[in-house]
Amino acid sequence: MNSIKKLLMAMTLLLSVTFASAQIKNKTTETVKINGNCGMCKKTIETAANIDKVAKVNWDTNTKTATVTYDTKKTNLDAILKRVADAGYDNEKFSAPNAVYDELHGCCQYDREASPKKAE
């Protein structure tokens, strides 16, 4: 029994160290509007925006908003939102290129509004 306790403690310590090292440093968190419709949109938006230990985005399908947490010394909100637009999703700062938007799955093609500027 004693060796099982030691093993569990060692595993807990290892997981704690691994989790702590994966955290974003110098972080700030902002909430932004990103257009989209469904779970496929969520996956594409988050995949385009997330960078290990630099940026983490969680997009809500109901509110169409994303919580963006990022390392201010390694990136900025504009760079993250540009990647999202390049993946086909208009947001507060950038519009997706028409050709990329047109390639989105039918259920992912949201109603487009006029946006501040086009992603290039």
N, C-alpha and C positions, 0 to 999 in steps of 0.2 A: 504494500500500500504506500509506503514511504517513497519508493521509486516512481510510482505513478504521480504522486504529488509533485515531485521534483520535475518530472517530464512536463506536466501541465504548467508549472510555473515557468519553465524554460520556454515552452511554446508561447505562452502569454507575453513574456518579455520580448521574444523575437517578433511577434506580431505587432507589439507596441512600437518597437524601434522601426519596423518596416513602415507602419502607418505614419509615424512622425516624420520620416524622411520623405514621404510622398506629399507632404503638405506644401502649399504655396506660401512663399515668403514675401515680405513687403506687399501684402495683399490689400486690395480695396475691392469693395463689392458695389455694383450698380444694378439697377433694374431697367430694362429697355424693352420696347415693343418690337417684336419680330413677327412678320406675317407668316401664316402657315395654317394647316388644317388638322393634321392627324398624327398618329404615332409614327408613320414613315417620315413625316416632316420633322418630328422631334428628333429622330435618330440622325437624319441628315444634318440638321442644324447643329446638334451637339457634337457630332463627329467633325464637322467643319471647324467648329470653334474651339474645341478642347485641345489643349497642349499639356502634356504631362508636366506637372510641377510649375506651370506658367499660367495657364488659363483653364477655368472650369465653368461651363455653362450648363444651366438646367432650364430648359424651355417648358413652359406650362401650356398644354394644348387647349385648356379652357379659357385662360386669360390672354393668351397670345403674348405673354411677356416672358422674358428670360432673366434669371438672376445670373449675373456675370461676375465672377471673382477672378482677379488676375494679379500677377506680380508687376507692380508699377515700374520696376527697374528693367523688366524684360519685354514688356509689350504695353499696349494701350487699348482703350475701348475702340477707337477707330480701326485699328488693325484687325481686331477680332470681328467687328461688324462687317468689315470688308470681306473677310473670308466667308462669312455667312451669306453675304450678297452674291459672292462668286459661286456659291453652291446653289443659288436660285431663289433666295429668300430676301425680299425687300425688308428694310428695317428703318429705324429712326434716322439713320445717317446715309445709307446707300441703297440704291435700287439694283436689283439683280439684272444682269444682261438679258435682253429679250430672248436670245437664243438658248440660254441656260434655263430660263423660266419655262420656255416652250417645251423643253425636254423633261420637265417634271412629270411624274405620274399624274393622271387625270384628277385623282382625289387630292393631290397636293397643290393643284393650281388654284390658289386663293384669288379673291377679287383684288385686283391691283389698284392702288391709289397713287396720286402724284407724290413722289418722294423727293427729297432734297437734291440728290445728285446720283448719277449713274456710276456704277462700278465699272472700271475699265480693265 
